[in-house]
Amino acid sequence: MERLSGLDASFLYLETPAQLMHVCAVMVLDPSSMSEPYSFTTLQQGIDANVHDVPAFTRKIRGVPLGLDHPVWVRDTAFDIERHVHRLALPSPGGYAELMELCAHLASLPLDRSRPLWEMWVIEGYRPVDAADDDPDRVVVFAKMHHATVDGVSGANLVSHLCSLEPDAPPLLLEHSEHPRSPSRGELLGRAVLGTAARPLTLARVLKPSAQVIAKTVSRARQGTAMAAPFSAPRTSFNGTITGHRSIALTNLALDDVRAVKKQTGTTVNDVVLTVAGGALRRYLAERDELPAGSLLATVPVSVRDTTRRETGANKVSALFTKLGTDVDDPVERLHMLAERNRNAKEHHNAISADALQDWAEFAAPRTFGLAVRTYANLRLAERHPVVHNLVISNVPGPPVPVYFMGARIEVLSPLGPVFHGAGLNVTVMSNAGRLHVGVIACRESMPDADALVRHFPVELARLTEQVEAAGSRGSAR
C-alpha cells in the first residue's frame, strides 16, 4: 500500500471545476522519422506496451473511509489504454490557431478520478506555419497528468519512458518499482486512526524548525537579503477569481542566444529566462495601459529531489518568490537586478529545510481543505485581499539532444502548469535539443489571447542580446 504524501494529496484537495490541478504538455511530432508509416492504432498500441506494467501509469487513487487520512494508490486492475489515449483531427485549415484553441479546450477538461490520472490526445493534421509544401502533416500529442502524481521533474521522467535517442531504439527505461497492493477497508481505517493519533507529535517536530526559519527570515529582511515577500504583488487583470476556461500559446527561443547572454553577463540561464519573461509581461501590460508602478511577483517552483529526506511522494518541490523587474525598462539593468535578487532568494531558500513544504502539507485535512478552497472561490476572496503572487514561472531542464516519441522526432516539447485563484497565469519553459520551448496557459476570462503575451518573448530576448552585445563592444573599445 502506498499512501499519497500530504503535498501530493493537497493537489487533489485544491481541485475544483475552475481550478484544475493537472499539468499538460504539447508535443509536436515529425512522423517522417518513424520506421513504419504513422497510424494511430500503432501509436496507441506502442504506448500501451510501454506503460501497461509501469505503476506510475496504471495506479489510481482510493479514498480512506471517512476522509480520516490522505488517499492511497492502488493498481487499476481494469486498466484500458483506450480510456487514456484518444484520437482527434485538427479542424481546417489545421494551423497554429486551431491547435491552440483545441489544446485550450482539452486543458479545460478534468481528469476522471476513477482511473489512473493521465491521458493523451493524439491530434492529427497539424500544419506548422514554416512547413514546406512537401512536408508531412505533424502529429501533436496533448498529454495531461494530475499534479498529485507528478511534478515538473518526475513528469519529464515519465514522458521520457516513451522516448528514445534514436528513431528505432527502444524507449528509455524507468527504475523498476512494484505495483501498490490494494488494502482492506479495515486496514485503511486502522492506519488512518493511528496516523491521526500521532499527528500532535508530528506537529511538535515541525514547529521548532519552522520557528527558526521565521527568525532567520526576519534577520535576512533587515539585512536586505531575503527573498521577495508574498502578499506584496500589485494587482493585474490576471489576479482574480478564475474560471475553468483556458487560453494557451507557445513560442520558441534559441538556447544558444540565452547561453551567450549568460556567459557575457556572468548570470545564469534562469536569470536570463526570468528577465525575458519580465520584459514580455511589461510589454503586455503596457499595451493594455495597466502596467503597475511596482514589479510583478512570481512564484518559482524549485526541485528538492537532491536534498529531501523523503523517499516517497511524487512531488518533491519547494518554491521561492522573486520580483521580475517589470518596473525596469532597460533589459540589461533588469537582468543584473534579477541576478542579485535570485542569488539572495536562493541563499534564503537553501536556509529552509527541503522538506518544510512537504512536512506542513501533511496536516491538510481532506474535507476541511476542500471546503475551504470552494468557499474561497465562491466568495471571490482572491479579489479582496492583497495579491499573494502574480503568476507562476517554471524552468524545467529537458533533453540536450534530439529525442523521439515512439519513433517520431519531437520538434516541440512545451509543458503547461496549472493556474490558481488569484494567479491565473502560468509560464513554463523547457529546454529541448538547443531550443527553449515557452508555454503560456491562462484563465481565458483573464487573458483571452495568450499569444498577446507569448509573442513578446522572442522580441525581448533579441532586445536583451543586442544591448548585451553593444555593451560588450563598448567595453572592448576602451
N, C-alpha and C positions, 0 to 999 in steps of 0.2 A: 504494500500500500504506500502510495506517495502523496503526501499532503501538500497542497499549494502553500507556498510561503505567503506571509502576510502581504508582501508587496505584489506578488502575482495576483492574489485574490482581490486586492484593492482595485485592480483594473476591471474586475467583474462588478464590484460594488459601485464603481464610478459610472458605469454604463447606463445610459438612458436612450430613448429613441432619438434624441437630439445629440447626445454626447456619446458617440460610438467609439469604442476602445480597441478597434483593430488597427494594425499597421498594414500598409499596402506597398506594392512595388509594381512599376511599369517596366516590363522587359520587351524591347523591340528586337525581334529575331530576324536574321537573314537566313532563310531556309535553303539557299543555294549551296551551303556547305554540308548539308545532310547527305549521308551516303545513299539513302533511299529518297525518292521524291516525297515531299511533305504530304502527310494525311493526318487528319485529326485523330482517327482511330489509332494509328500507330503511335502518335504522340501520347495519347491518353494511356494506352497500354504500357508504354515505356515508363511513364510517371508511376503508374500502379506497381510495376515490377520493382521500382527503386524505393518506394515508400511503404509498401504493404507490410513490411516487417520492422519498420522503424517506429519506436514508441512515440516519438515527438509528433508523428503524423497520424497515428492511429489511436491515440488516447482521447478520452472525453472526460468531462467533469461529472462528479457525483456529489450532491449536497449531503451535508451532515444533518441528521434528524434535529429538528427544532432550531436549526441555524446556530448551534452552540459553538461551532468551530469553522475554520475555513474548509472549503470543499477538498476532495481528493481526486487524483487522476485514476481512472480505471480504463482497461482496454475496451475498445469498441469491437465486440465480437462479431458485429454485423457490418463491419467497415465495407463500404462500396465506393469505388473510385468514381462511379457515375454521379454520386452525390457531391463530389468535390471538384471535379474537372469538367467544365461546361464549354460549349461552343457557341460563338456568336459571329455574325457577319457585320462588318462596319457599313453603316449607311452610305450611299453615294453622296459625294464623289470620293469618299474614303480618305480624306485628308486629315491634317492635324486637328482642325476644329472639331470634326466629327469624332475623332478619337478622344479628345479631351472631354467632350460632352458625355460620351459613353462611359469613360472611366469615372467621371464625377458621379454619374448615376449609380454605378456599381459600388463606389465608395460609400454611398449613402444608404446601402442596404445592410442590415445587421446580419451577423453570422448565426446559424442555427445552433443553439447550445445543447441540443440533444445529440449532436455529432461532434467529431473532432473539429476543433476551432480553426479551420482553414479552408480555403477554396481557391481555385484558379479559373479564370475566364479566358479562354483562348479565342482571340479576336482576329478574324481573317479579313484580308482585303485592304490593308493599310498601305497607302502610297505616300512616303515622305516627300516633302517639298523639293528636296535636292535629288530625288531619284531620277535616273536616266530612263529613257523610253523603253529600253530593253531590259531594265532591271526587274526582277520578280517582285510581286507584292510582298510586303513584310507580314509576318505573323507577330501579333502582340499578345503577351501573357500578362494579364492583370491579376496579381496574386494578393490575397488577403490572409492575414494571420492575426489572431487575437493577441493583444498585448499581455494577456495572462500567461501565454505560452512562449513568447519571445520578447527579447529586447533587440536593440539595433544589431549588436554583435552576434547574438545567437540566431537572429533571423537571417543574417547574411550567411552564417554557417549552414543553416538548414537548406537555404536555396542552393548553396554550393554542393549539397548532396546530389543534386540533379544536374550538376555541371561537370565539365571535363576541360582539360587543357588542350586537347586535340579533338577534331570532329568525330573520329572513330574510336576514341579512347573511352573506357568505362567511366562512369561518374565517380567523383571523389567519395570516399567512404567516411561515414561518421564513426566516432568511437562507439563500440558495442555497448548497449545498455539493455537491461531486462524490461519486459513489459510489466507495468504495475498490476498487482493482483487485485481482485475485487473483494473487499472486506464485507463481513456481515453487518447488518444494521446494529446489532448489539455491540460489535467491536467499535464501530464508528462512534456510537453514543458513549461507550466507556472511555475511549481516548479523549473525546471532547470534554467529558466531566473532569478527567484528570488534568487536562490542559487548562481548563478554567480555574481549577483549584490552585494550580501552580502560578497563575498569572501575577498575583501580588509579588511573588519572589522575583519573577522576571522583570517586573516594573522597577523594583528596587535596584536591580543590576543595571538598568538602563538610565536611571535618573542621575547617578553620580557622574558618569562621563558626559552626559548632556549638560549638566550644570557647569562642568569645566569648559565645555565648548562655548557656552554663553559668556563666561568670564573672559575667555580668550578673544571672542568676537568683539566684546566691548573694548578691550585693550587695543585691538587692531583698529577699530573705528577711531579711537582717539589719536592713533598714530597715522591715520590716513592710509592704512594698508589693508583694510577689509574689502571683501568683495562688495559689489553694489547690493543695497538692501532691497528686499521685496517691499511692495506697497509704496514704492517711490516712483512709479511709472506714470507718464502723462496719459491721458485718455485719448484714444483714437476711434475711428469708426469700426475697427475690428475688435474692440474691447467691450463687449457687452454679452447679453444672453444669446446663445447660438441656437440654430435650428438643425434639423437633420440633413439639410441640403448642402452639397459641397460644390466648389469650383476647383479645378486643377489646371496647372500649367507646368511645362517643362522647358528647360534650356540646357545648353552645354557650355562649359568653359574649358579652355586649353590648360591642362595641368602644368605644362612647361612654362606658360606665362606666369602662373601663380608661383611656381618654384623660383623663377627668375626674380620676381619682386621680393620674395622671401630672402633669397641669397643677397641681393643688393642692399636690403634694409636691415638684415640681421634679425628678422622676425620669424614667425612660424607660418606654416600653411594655414592653420586655423585662424591666426591673426589676419591674414590676407582675406580669407573667406568671410570672416565677420566684418571686415572693413568694406568689402564689396557689397555685402548684404545691407550694411548701414547706409551706404550710398544709394543703393536701389530703393530702399524704403524712404529715404529722404526725398528722392525724385518723385516717387509715387505719391507721397503725402503732399508735396509742394504742388503737384499738378491739380490736386483737389482742394487747394487752399486750406489744408488742415495740418500743416507741418507745425508741431508743437515747439515751444521755445526750449524745452528740456529734451534730453536724449531718450530715445526708446530704450526699454529694458528687456533683455532676452534671457530666458532660461536655457542653459546649455547642458544637456544630459552628458554625464561622464561615466564611462565604464569603470567598474571597480573589480573586474574579474581577476586581476593580478594581485589584489591586496585583500580581498574579502576572506573572512574566516569560514564563511558559509559554503558548504558543498552542494546543497540542494537549492532549488529555486531557479526559474528561467530568467528572471530579471535581476541582474546584478549591476545596478546603476545607482548613481547619485546625481546631483545637479549643482551647478553654480550659476550665479546671476552675473550678467555683465551688461554695461551700457554700450550701445552700438555707435555712439558718436554721430547720431543723426542731426545733432545741432552744430556740426562742423562741416563746412562746405569743402575745404581742401582735403582731398583723399589721402595725401601723404601725412598731413598733420593728424588726420583721423587714425591712420594706421599706427603711428607711433604712440598716440594716446591709448589706443586699444591694446597695443602690445604691453604697455606698462600696466594697464588695468588687468589684463589677463594674467600677467605674472603675479600680481597681488592676489587675484582671485584663486589661482592655482595653489599658491602657498597657503592661503586661508583654507581652501578646500582640503588640502593634504593634511592640515592640522585636525581635521574632523575625521572620526572613525569611518572607515569604508562601509561599515555595517549600520551606521546610525539610522539611515532612512529605512533599511530593512527591519531593524530592531523595533522602531516605533510603529511600522506598518503592521506588526504582529497584533497590535491592540485594536485594529479596525474590526468592529463588530459587524457581522454581515447585515443584520436587519437595521440596526441604527445607522450605519454608514449609508446604506442605500436610501433610507428615508430622508436623511439629511441632504443627500445630493438632489433628490426630487424636490424637496422643499426649497432648496437654494435656487433651483431653476424656475419653479413655479412663481416664486416671489420676486424673480429677476434681481436677486441681490447683487449680482455681478455689476449692475449699473448703479448701485447705491453706496458701495464702499470704495476706498481708494484702489486704483488698479494694482493688482499684485505684480503682474508682468505683462508685457505687450504681446509676446509671441514666444514660440519655442524654435530654436535653431539647433540642428544636429549635424555633425560632420562624421560620417561613417567611413572607415577605411575599406576599400574594395580591392579587387584583384589588379595587380600591376600589369598583367599580360592579358591578351585576349582569352576569353573563356567561351564555352559552347554549352548551350542548354539543350540536352537531348540531341546533340549534333548540330544544332543551329547556332551560328555565331551571334553573341549578344552585342548589339550595336548601342543600345541604350539600357541602362540599369538605374532607375530612379526610384528610391524609396519615398514613401509618404507617411508621415506620422499622424497621430490623432490631434484634433483641436478640442479646446475646452471652453466652458462658460467663462467669460472674462478674457480669453485669449484665443480668438477664433482664427488664428493664422499659424501655420507650421511650415518651416522651411527645412528641407533635408538635403544635404549634399553628400554624394558618394563618388569616390574615385573608381575609374574603370578603364584600364588599358590606355592611359595617357589623357583621359578626359575627366572632367568633373561634371557629373550629372546633377543638376539642380531641380528638385521637385518642390513645388509650392501647392499646398492644399489649404483651403479656407472655407469658412461658412459662407455659402453663396449670398445670403442676405447682407452680410457684412462686406464681402468683396466679390461682387458679381462676376468680375472679369479678372481672374488671377494673372492672365497674360499682361495686364497693365502694370503689374509689379515685376514679373519674371523677365520681361524684355529689357529691363534696365540693368540686369546683372552683367551681360557682356559689355555693355556701354561703360559701366563703372569700372570693370577690370581693365578695359582699354585705356580709360582715362587715368587710372592709377598707374598702369605700366608706363604710359607716356610721361607722366610727371616724375616718376622714379628715374627713368632713363635720362630725362632732361636734367634732373638734379645731379645724376652721376656724371654727365658730360660737363656740367659747370664745375664740379669738383675736380675733374681731370684737367680742365683748362687751367686751373690755378696751379 
